[in-house]
C-alpha cells in the first residue's frame, strides 16, 4: 500500500476530501457573511441559524410535501432568503444608524431564538436526509474512493462562489452594490433605491447560507445545532481572510478546510482548534487579514 | 460601545459626580440588602446572583468604559472555575489559594487574549474574542483534567484560611458577599481613577487619545486584563459555591449571557450589570421550572433590548432622574 509520511494514501485522501467538503461550506458561509458585511456593515451572527434553516426547509419539503432534493435546492434557499427579507425589513433596518456592534447583538439574539425554537421542537438529535438517487454510489479513482455526492458538493460550491463573485464584480447590480458600499448617499441621489438594495443583499446572503444548508443536509444530519458550531469557525475564517475581498473569503474557506483535514491526519487532537490557532498567528503577523486592506 | 452608543452614558458619569450623595445612599441600601438577603431568600440563589453580578460588572468595565465588546468572557470565568476546582479537588489547596490561582490564571489568559484581540477594533474585536474563547472551549472539551462532558463535580468547599468552614451556607454566603463587595468597589475605584478617565477618553475618541500621547493599546490591554481577572475571580468563587466547574461555564452561551446582563441593566453604568444579573438569573430560575425554552426567551430579550431599550434599566432610570431635575 502506498504511504505518505507513514499514513496510507487512501486514509490521507479521505481526510483531505472531508477537509475539502468542510472547506466548501466554510467558503460559502464566509462568502455570505462578507457580502452582508460589505453592504450592511452587520456581522450576521444568525448566519449559522440560516444555514440550519436551509437544511430544515429541505427536510420539511421532503417529509411533508414529498418534494425531493433538486426542487429543494431552489425552494429552500428562497425560503431562507424570504426569512432574511423579513429580518432585514422588521429588525435590521432600524439599527443601521447605530454602532455596528448592535447588529452583532441583534443577530446573536435572533440566532438564539431560531435555534432555540428548533431545538425545542426537534431536540438535539439529527434527522437523516438521504443522498439524491442521481448521486448514490462512488467513483473509484484508483488511489481513493470518491462518493459521487461529495464530488457534487465540491463542484456546486465552487459554482456558487464563482457565480456570486461574478454577480458582484461583473454585473450592473454588483456595480450598484459596490458603489452603495462606498457612498450610499450619492448612489441614492442617482436614483438607486438603496434601502431595497440593502434588503436584497441581506436576502442574498441569507439565501447563500440556506443553499449551503441544503447541500449539507445529506452530508451531515439535519440538526438544530448544526449552525451553532460552524458559525464561530466561519468568523475565524473571515478574520483570517479579511472581509475586504470576496475572493479572499472564498479561498481562505477552502484552504482552511484542507488544513483542518490535514491536521486530522497528522495531529487529530488539534483538528478542532487549528483554525483558531491560525487566526492568532495571522493576527500577530498581518492584523488586517491575509487579503484585507487597511 | 463607541461614540454614538456611549454618549448618553457620559452624561451619567458626570451626573454621578454631581449627585454623589445619591450614589452613596444607593450603595448603603445595596449593602444592607446584601447583608440581610440570606435570611429572606434562598442563599444559594443570592450567591449565584452575586457571582454573576461580579462577572457582569467585570465585563462592563471593558464594554462600558473602553467600548470593547468581548464575546469571549466565558473563557476567563470558566477557565478560572476549572483551575480552582482542580486545585481544591486534586491538589487539596485551601479555598483562598485556589481562588487566587484561578484568578491569576484568568489574568494570564487575559494578557494573551487581550494582546491578540486589541490588534483589531469594533466588530473584529468581538469576533476574535469569540473565536479565542471557542478555541479554549475545545481545549477544555479534550483536556484530561476537565472531565470532559461531566466537568469537575463534587468540589469540597473546604475551610477558608483554615478555620472558616465554608460548608456552612451562611459562612459561604458572607464570603461570597465580601468578594463581591471588594470586587465591585475595586471596579468603582478603577472607573473613577485617572486610569479610568483615560479609558473613557479612548472610548469616546481613540484617535484623539493617541494624539494626546497616550499609548492606547497599553491602556486597552490593562483594562482587558483587569476585566479578565475579575471575571476569573467570579468564576473561581462560583466553582466553590456550586462545587462544580463544567463546560457550560466556558461555552459561548455564557459569553452571550454576560453581554445580555450588561445590556439589560445598562452598559456603562456601575449598577447596571448588577441589576441585569439579578434579572437574568431570576428569569432563568423561573424558566427552569416552566416549559418555555430558555434560549428563545433570552434571545428575544436581546432583540428587544437592542431595538427599544439600549440604555438599559439603570441607564433609563438615570436619564429619567436627570430629566426630572431639569
Boltz contact constraints between the chains, C-beta under 6 A:
constraints:
  - contact:
      token1: [A, 43]
      token2: [B, 123]
      max_distance: 6.0
  - contact:
      token1: [A, 99]
      token2: [B, 1]
      max_distance: 6.0
  - contact:
      token1: [A, 99]
      token2: [B, 2]
      max_distance: 6.0
  - contact:
      token1: [A, 99]
      token2: [B, 4]
      max_distance: 6.0
  - contact:
      token1: [A, 99]
      token2: [B, 5]
      max_distance: 6.0
  - contact:
      token1: [A, 100]
      token2: [B, 123]
      max_distance: 6.0
  - contact:
      token1: [A, 101]
      token2: [B, 1]
      max_distance: 6.0
  - contact:
      token1: [A, 101]
      token2: [B, 69]
      max_distance: 6.0
  - contact:
      token1: [A, 102]
      token2: [B, 306]
      max_distance: 6.0
  - contact:
      token1: [A, 104]
      token2: [B, 126]
      max_distance: 6.0
  - contact:
      token1: [A, 105]
      token2: [B, 306]
      max_distance: 6.0
  - contact:
      token1: [A, 106]
      token2: [B, 303]
      max_distance: 6.0
  - contact:
      token1: [A, 106]
      token2: [B, 306]
      max_distance: 6.0
  - contact:
      token1: [A, 109]
      token2: [B, 299]
      max_distance: 6.0
  - contact:
      token1: [A, 109]
      token2: [B, 302]
      max_distance: 6.0
  - contact:
      token1: [A, 109]
      token2: [B, 303]
      max_distance: 6.0
  - contact:
      token1: [A, 112]
      token2: [B, 295]
      max_distance: 6.0
  - contact:
      token1: [A, 112]
      token2: [B, 298]
      max_distance: 6.0
  - contact:
      token1: [A, 112]
      token2: [B, 299]
      max_distance: 6.0
  - contact:
      token1: [A, 113]
      token2: [B, 296]
      max_distance: 6.0
  - contact:
      token1: [A, 113]
      token2: [B, 299]
      max_distance: 6.0
  - contact:
      token1: [A, 113]
      token2: [B, 300]
      max_distance: 6.0
  - contact:
      token1: [A, 116]
      token2: [B, 293]
      max_distance: 6.0
  - contact:
      token1: [A, 116]
      token2: [B, 295]
      max_distance: 6.0
  - contact:
      token1: [A, 116]
      token2: [B, 296]
      max_distance: 6.0
  - contact:
      token1: [A, 117]
      token2: [B, 296]
      max_distance: 6.0
  - contact:
      token1: [A, 120]
      token2: [B, 293]
      max_distance: 6.0
  - contact:
      token1: [A, 232]
      token2: [B, 130]
      max_distance: 6.0
  - contact:
      token1: [A, 232]
      token2: [B, 134]
      max_distance: 6.0
  - contact:
      token1: [A, 235]
      token2: [B, 127]
      max_distance: 6.0
  - contact:
      token1: [A, 235]
      token2: [B, 131]
      max_distance: 6.0
  - contact:
      token1: [A, 236]
      token2: [B, 131]
      max_distance: 6.0
  - contact:
      token1: [A, 239]
      token2: [B, 127]
      max_distance: 6.0
  - contact:
      token1: [A, 239]
      token2: [B, 128]
      max_distance: 6.0
  - contact:
      token1: [A, 272]
      token2: [B, 138]
      max_distance: 6.0
  - contact:
      token1: [A, 273]
      token2: [B, 135]
      max_distance: 6.0
  - contact:
      token1: [A, 273]
      token2: [B, 138]
      max_distance: 6.0
  - contact:
      token1: [A, 276]
      token2: [B, 131]
      max_distance: 6.0
  - contact:
      token1: [A, 276]
      token2: [B, 135]
      max_distance: 6.0
  - contact:
      token1: [A, 279]
      token2: [B, 131]
      max_distance: 6.0
  - contact:
      token1: [A, 280]
      token2: [B, 116]
      max_distance: 6.0
  - contact:
      token1: [A, 283]
      token2: [B, 116]
      max_distance: 6.0
  - contact:
      token1: [A, 283]
      token2: [B, 119]
      max_distance: 6.0
  - contact:
      token1: [A, 287]
      token2: [B, 119]
      max_distance: 6.0
  - contact:
      token1: [A, 287]
      token2: [B, 120]
      max_distance: 6.0
